[in-house]
Amino acid sequence: MVSIKEKYEAIIGLEIHVQLKTKTKAYSSDGVSFGGKPNTHVSPISLGHPGTLPFLNRETINSAIKLGLACGCEIRYENQFARKNYFYADLPKGYQITQDKTPICNGGSVLIKDNEGNDKTIRLTRIHMEEDSGKSIHDLDPDYSLIDLNRAGTPLLEIVSEADFRNGVEAYNYLNEMRKLVRYLDISDGNMEEGSLRCDVNVSIRPWGREEFGTKVEVKNLNSFRHVQKAIDFEIQRQYDLIEGGEIVIQQTRSFDPVKGETFLLRVKEDAQEYRYFPEPDLPPVYVDDAHKEKIRTQLPELPKSRLDRYMNELQLSEYDSRILTETKEVAEYFDKLYAKAPSAKSAANFILGYLKAYLNENALEVTDFPISPETAAEVLLMIEQGKISHTIANQKLLPELLKNPEGNPGEIAEKNNWIQLGDEGQLMEWAKAALEAYPEKVEEFRGGKKGLMGLFMGEVMKASRGKADPKKTSALLNKLLNQ
């Protein structure tokens, strides 16, 4: 049986709406806050009362420039605004202020991994500024839909990609990269569950070798990365089944039911001309000159791709370790401070990927909540490297003590609690000889090839030293005695 992949090519484009972390709304001084009481972050301007006039939030422009520069976009000099007209209950003005013909960012790209783990460049069409609508709530009252206008007017960036995706995995990876980027830039928290990052997908299929696109279907209201992936994969199969069954694909807007794992019809898709775009008469053009662009460029942090390359090439860390360390800016910054004073980049990476990550996961915390500073953690790693304490003592005793007393001095705490390893060769030799004399038969078995018995001898020395014997020196002495 011929598979979909053999007969058809999926053509997929994504539109992402990123809610910005500004203090006020896009065109008014209303505060922006997630989770406030319904209809409390509103004013006559955001409610669209007659006679009110919008005014532009400067940070919306700056955020758009930051993202555009990070993606290698061309930043437009003259930016005009437009009205996108449509009636819906949670759009109090009856139109949305957006950008139509003059998006602030054009072109650019984002590097992702495809479904086989290879690098793939996703081209961007445009990034433009606009405002959000309010929120319709349909599940709190059996007879009515409720409207919360707190979100109305919140600044958004809409990121439109070219149709460069071919499956749901690539879309998932792209969303992850874009969320990482807006978080690094500190322009959005990127939380899909709070609506700070929302995604619509356009899906069509065409026979291999044909240049013309098939009829696209838009899937909206996707509220998780996994739902985006599943909706795309389902929609590809649905369109394939329609075409193979002799039917046609109709241009329409659908949504996704995560319980059934299916897309379902919302409405027949309206065309852009139905929105009756026209220039926004109440907002003058905004001009972005080269000097302002360069000022914003100097404020950009080191971006994820640059950090990933640095960790792999300069610090010689594995790609796996480097990707985890760069997943969030906060973890990457903790690592940078840690390895600057740690014995090595590898020891710093091991600490973060091991002890620190386990602690954060167990306690449902972020790295910014971790009590031990990078400088203090580096002191602990140096003590291990110098043989003053063992990994076991560090993980089971010293670090837990520092979690309770983050301002404490690791060396003083270890001295006070008698955790410093004993490295005196005379004392270690006595314990090593005693361990071997206690098990003469096991010594002969070891010499006969049972090398696993080394753990027994090491355990005896550790028991005699109450866990303070230097493991490296102890192992060397035992090997010396056993091979005489």
C-alpha positions in Angstrom: 0.0 0.0 0.0 1.3 3.4 -1.0 2.0 5.7 2.0 1.2 9.4 2.3 4.9 10.3 2.3 5.4 8.4 -0.9 2.6 10.1 -2.8 2.1 13.6 -1.2 4.1 16.3 0.3 2.8 18.3 3.3 3.1 22.0 3.2 2.9 23.7 6.6 3.2 27.3 7.8 2.9 28.7 11.3 1.6 31.9 12.7 2.7 32.6 16.3 1.3 35.3 18.5 3.6 36.4 21.3 2.2 38.4 24.1 4.8 41.0 25.2 6.0 41.6 28.8 5.2 45.3 28.8 3.8 47.1 31.9 1.0 48.7 29.9 -1.1 47.9 26.9 -0.2 48.5 23.2 -2.2 51.7 22.8 -3.3 52.8 26.3 -1.9 53.1 29.8 -4.0 50.2 31.1 -1.9 47.7 33.1 -1.1 44.3 31.8 -1.6 41.5 34.3 -2.4 37.8 34.0 -5.0 36.4 36.3 -6.6 39.7 37.5 -10.3 39.9 38.3 -12.3 40.1 35.1 -12.7 43.5 33.5 -10.5 45.4 35.9 -7.6 46.3 33.6 -9.6 48.4 31.3 -10.2 52.1 30.5 -12.3 54.1 28.0 -9.4 53.8 25.5 -9.2 50.0 25.6 -13.0 49.7 25.7 -13.2 51.8 22.5 -15.4 54.6 23.9 -16.2 57.4 21.4 -13.8 60.3 21.4 -10.8 58.3 22.8 -7.5 58.2 21.0 -4.8 55.5 21.1 -1.1 56.2 21.8 1.7 53.9 21.0 3.7 51.9 23.7 7.4 52.5 22.9 8.4 49.1 24.3 6.3 47.3 21.8 8.5 48.8 19.0 11.7 47.9 20.9 10.6 44.4 21.5 9.8 43.9 17.8 13.2 45.3 16.9 15.0 42.9 19.4 13.2 39.9 17.9 13.8 41.0 14.4 17.5 41.6 14.9 17.8 38.2 16.7 16.2 36.5 13.7 18.2 38.4 11.1 15.2 40.3 9.7 15.3 43.6 7.8 13.9 46.3 10.1 11.5 48.7 8.4 12.3 52.4 8.6 8.7 53.8 8.2 6.0 51.8 10.1 2.3 52.5 9.6 -0.6 51.0 11.4 -3.9 49.7 10.0 -7.4 48.7 11.2 -8.5 45.1 10.8 -12.2 45.3 11.0 -14.4 42.4 12.2 -17.1 42.1 14.8 -16.8 39.8 17.7 -18.0 40.2 21.3 -14.5 40.3 22.8 -13.2 43.0 20.4 -14.8 46.1 22.0 -13.7 48.7 19.3 -15.0 46.5 16.4 -11.5 46.5 14.9 -8.0 45.5 15.8 -5.0 47.9 15.4 -2.3 46.0 13.5 0.2 46.4 10.7 -0.9 45.3 7.2 1.3 46.5 4.4 4.2 47.7 6.5 5.3 45.0 8.9 8.2 46.2 11.1 10.3 43.1 10.3 10.7 41.3 7.0 12.5 38.1 6.2 14.9 36.5 8.6 15.1 32.8 9.7 15.2 30.4 12.6 17.4 27.3 12.7 15.7 24.1 14.0 16.2 20.4 14.0 14.1 18.4 11.6 12.4 15.1 12.5 15.7 13.2 11.8 17.8 15.5 14.0 19.4 17.5 11.1 19.7 21.2 11.0 16.9 23.0 9.0 16.4 26.7 8.3 12.9 28.0 8.6 12.4 31.2 6.7 10.3 34.0 8.2 7.9 36.1 6.1 7.3 38.9 8.5 6.9 40.0 12.1 4.4 42.7 12.8 2.9 44.5 15.8 -0.7 44.4 16.8 -3.1 44.3 19.8 -4.9 41.3 21.4 -8.6 40.9 21.7 -10.4 40.1 25.0 -11.4 36.6 26.1 -14.7 34.8 25.6 -15.5 32.2 28.3 -18.0 29.6 27.4 -17.9 27.1 30.2 -18.8 29.1 33.3 -22.5 29.7 32.6 -24.8 27.2 31.0 -26.8 29.9 29.1 -24.3 32.7 28.3 -20.8 33.3 27.1 -18.9 35.6 29.5 -16.5 38.3 28.3 -13.3 39.4 30.1 -11.7 42.4 28.4 -8.5 42.5 30.6 -6.5 41.2 27.7 -8.0 43.5 25.1 -5.3 45.8 23.9 -2.3 43.8 25.2 0.6 44.1 22.8 1.4 41.2 20.5 4.0 40.3 17.9 2.7 38.1 15.2 5.5 35.9 13.6 4.5 34.5 10.2 6.7 31.8 8.8 7.1 30.6 5.2 5.5 27.3 4.5 8.8 25.4 5.2 7.5 22.8 7.6 6.8 19.3 6.4 5.6 17.5 9.6 4.4 18.0 13.1 7.9 17.3 14.7 9.4 20.3 12.8 6.6 22.6 14.0 7.1 21.4 17.6 10.9 22.1 17.4 10.3 25.5 15.8 7.9 26.5 18.6 10.4 25.4 21.2 13.2 27.5 19.6 11.0 30.5 19.2 9.8 30.3 22.9 13.5 30.0 23.9 14.4 33.0 21.9 11.7 35.4 23.3 12.6 34.3 26.8 16.3 35.0 26.2 15.4 38.4 24.8 13.1 38.9 27.9 10.3 40.2 25.7 7.7 37.5 26.7 7.4 34.7 29.2 6.3 32.4 26.4 3.8 30.5 28.6 1.3 28.8 26.3 -0.9 27.8 29.3 -1.3 31.5 30.1 -1.9 32.5 26.5 1.4 34.3 26.2 2.3 32.3 23.2 -0.4 31.1 20.8 -0.1 29.3 17.5 -2.2 28.8 14.4 -1.1 26.4 11.6 -1.9 26.3 7.9 -1.8 22.8 6.4 -2.1 21.6 2.9 -0.8 18.7 0.8 0.2 18.4 -2.8 1.5 15.5 -5.0 5.2 15.2 -5.2 6.7 17.3 -8.0 3.9 19.8 -8.2 4.8 23.4 -7.4 1.3 24.8 -6.8 0.1 24.5 -3.2 -2.9 22.5 -2.3 -6.0 24.1 -0.6 -4.9 25.1 2.9 -6.8 24.6 6.1 -6.1 26.8 9.1 -6.1 25.1 12.6 -6.6 27.6 15.4 -6.7 27.7 19.2 -3.9 25.3 19.8 -2.7 25.6 23.4 0.3 23.3 23.7 3.3 22.4 21.5 2.2 18.7 21.6 -1.3 19.7 20.4 0.3 21.6 17.5 2.2 18.5 16.5 -0.8 16.2 16.8 -3.2 18.5 15.0 -0.8 18.8 12.0 -0.3 15.1 11.8 -4.0 14.5 12.0 -4.8 17.1 9.4 -2.3 15.7 6.9 -4.0 12.3 7.2 -7.5 13.8 6.9 -6.7 15.7 3.8 -5.0 12.6 2.3 -8.1 10.5 3.0 -10.4 13.2 1.4 -8.4 13.4 -1.8 -7.9 9.6 -2.1 -11.6 9.2 -1.6 -12.4 11.4 -4.5 -13.4 14.5 -2.5 -11.9 17.9 -2.4 -10.3 19.8 0.5 -12.3 23.0 1.4 -10.6 26.1 2.7 -11.8 26.4 6.2 -10.8 27.2 9.8 -10.7 24.3 12.2 -9.7 23.7 15.8 -8.3 20.7 17.7 -10.0 18.3 20.1 -7.1 16.9 22.3 -9.4 14.2 23.8 -10.3 12.7 20.4 -7.0 13.8 18.8 -8.9 15.2 15.9 -9.5 18.6 14.2 -13.0 19.9 13.8 -14.7 22.6 11.8 -15.1 26.1 13.2 -16.1 28.1 10.1 -15.5 28.4 6.4 -12.4 30.5 6.0 -12.8 34.2 5.4 -10.4 35.9 3.0 -8.2 38.8 4.0 -10.3 41.3 2.0 -13.2 40.6 4.3 -11.4 42.4 7.1 -11.5 45.7 5.2 -8.0 46.8 6.1 -7.4 50.5 6.0 -4.8 52.9 7.5 -5.3 53.7 11.2 -6.2 57.4 11.2 -5.4 58.0 14.9 -1.8 56.8 14.9 1.0 58.6 13.0 3.8 56.5 11.3 6.7 55.5 13.5 10.2 55.8 12.1 13.0 53.4 13.2 16.4 54.9 12.2 19.8 53.1 12.1 21.0 54.7 15.3 18.0 53.3 17.3 18.5 49.9 15.7 22.1 49.8 16.8 21.3 51.0 20.3 18.8 48.0 20.6 21.5 45.7 19.1 23.9 46.5 21.9 21.2 45.5 24.4 20.8 42.0 23.0 22.0 39.1 25.2 24.1 36.3 24.0 21.6 34.2 22.0 20.9 30.5 22.4 22.7 29.5 19.1 25.8 31.5 19.9 25.9 30.0 23.4 25.4 26.5 22.1 28.3 26.9 19.7 30.6 28.4 22.4 29.9 25.6 24.8 30.6 22.9 22.2 33.6 24.5 20.4 35.3 26.5 23.1 34.4 24.5 26.2 34.4 21.1 24.4 31.1 20.0 26.0 28.9 17.5 24.2 26.0 18.7 22.1 23.6 17.0 24.5 25.0 18.8 27.6 25.2 22.1 25.7 21.6 21.9 24.6 20.4 21.3 28.1 22.6 24.1 29.5 21.2 26.6 27.0 17.6 25.6 27.3 16.9 28.7 29.4 18.9 31.9 29.8 18.8 31.5 33.6 20.5 28.1 33.6 23.1 29.3 31.0 23.9 32.3 33.1 24.3 30.2 36.3 26.6 27.9 34.3 28.7 30.7 33.0 29.3 32.1 36.5 29.9 28.6 37.9 32.5 27.4 35.3 34.4 30.7 35.6 35.5 29.6 39.1 35.1 25.8 38.9 37.9 23.3 38.2 36.6 22.8 34.7 33.6 23.4 32.4 32.8 19.7 32.5 32.7 19.6 36.3 30.4 22.7 36.3 28.1 21.0 33.7 28.0 17.8 35.7 26.9 19.7 38.8 24.1 21.5 37.0 22.9 18.5 35.0 23.1 16.3 38.1 22.7 17.7 41.6 21.1 21.1 40.7 18.6 19.7 38.1 17.5 16.9 40.5 17.0 19.4 43.3 14.9 21.7 41.1 12.8 18.9 39.7 12.2 17.4 43.1 11.1 20.7 44.6 9.3 22.1 41.4 11.6 25.2 41.4 13.4 27.3 38.8 17.2 27.8 38.8 16.6 31.4 40.1 15.2 29.8 43.3 18.3 27.7 43.9 19.7 29.0 47.2 23.4 28.2 46.6 25.3 30.8 44.5 27.4 29.7 41.6 30.5 31.0 43.5 29.7 28.8 46.5 29.0 25.8 44.3 32.4 26.4 42.6 34.1 26.2 46.0 32.5 22.8 46.6 33.7 21.5 43.2 37.2 22.8 44.0 37.2 20.9 47.3 36.3 17.7 45.5 38.9 18.3 42.8 41.6 18.9 45.5 40.6 15.7 47.3 39.4 17.5 50.4 35.9 15.9 50.3 34.4 13.1 48.2 31.5 13.4 45.8 29.4 11.4 48.4 30.2 13.8 51.2 29.5 16.8 48.9 26.1 15.5 47.7 24.8 13.9 50.9 26.2 16.3 53.6 27.9 19.5 52.5 25.4 20.7 49.8 22.3 19.9 51.9 23.9 22.0 54.7 24.6 24.8 52.3 20.9 24.7 51.1 19.9 25.4 54.7 22.7 28.0 55.2 23.5 29.5 51.7 25.8 32.2 53.2 28.0 29.6 54.9 31.6 28.9 53.9 31.9 25.4 52.4 35.5 24.9 53.8 34.5 25.9 57.3 31.4 23.8 57.3 33.3 20.8 56.2 36.1 21.4 58.9 33.5 21.9 61.6 31.7 18.7 60.8 34.9 16.7 60.4 34.1 15.9 56.7 37.5 16.6 55.3 39.0 13.5 53.7 42.1 11.9 55.2 45.0 11.8 52.7 47.8 10.9 55.0 49.5 7.9 53.3 50.7 6.4 56.6 47.2 6.2 58.1 45.7 5.1 54.7 48.3 2.3 54.5 47.4 1.0 57.9 43.7 0.9 57.0 44.4 -0.7 53.6 46.6 -3.4 55.2 44.0 -4.1 57.8 41.3 -4.5 55.1 43.4 -7.0 53.2 44.4 -9.0 56.3 40.8 -9.4 57.3 40.0 -11.2 54.0 43.0 -13.3 53.0 40.9 -15.6 50.9 39.3 -12.7 49.0 42.8 -11.3 48.3 43.8 -14.5 46.6 40.5 -14.5 44.6 41.2 -10.9 43.5 44.7 -11.9 42.4 43.1 -14.8 40.5 41.1 -12.4 38.4 38.0 -11.3 40.5 38.7 -7.6 40.2 35.2 -6.7 41.4 36.4 -7.5 45.0 38.1 -4.1 45.0 34.7 -2.7 46.2 34.9 -4.9 49.3 38.4 -3.7 50.2 37.5 0.0 49.6 34.4 -0.4 51.7 36.4 -1.7 54.6 38.8 1.2 54.4 35.9 3.7 54.3 34.3 2.0 57.2 37.5 2.3 59.3 37.9 5.9 58.3 34.2 6.7 58.8 34.0 7.7 55.1 36.9 10.2 55.2 39.6 8.3 53.4 40.6 9.8 50.1 39.2 7.4 47.5 41.8 8.0 44.8 44.7 7.5 47.2 43.1 4.6 48.9 42.5 2.9 45.6 46.1 3.4 44.5 47.4 2.0 47.8 45.2 -1.1 47.6 46.2 -1.8 44.0 49.8 -1.4 45.1 49.4 -3.9 47.9 47.3 -6.4 45.9 49.8 -6.5 43.0 52.9 -7.1 45.2 
